[in-house]
């Protein structure tokens, strides 16, 4: 039973890390066109 719980925790942590990395990558993809434009006016 303890082994099953440990596997569940490791799987959950891996999924959370994967989701976080996916969100970061998605944010970069969305932000890339804005950064490519010189007249964005963020500076």
Long-range contacts (C-beta under 8 A, 24 or more apart in sequence): none
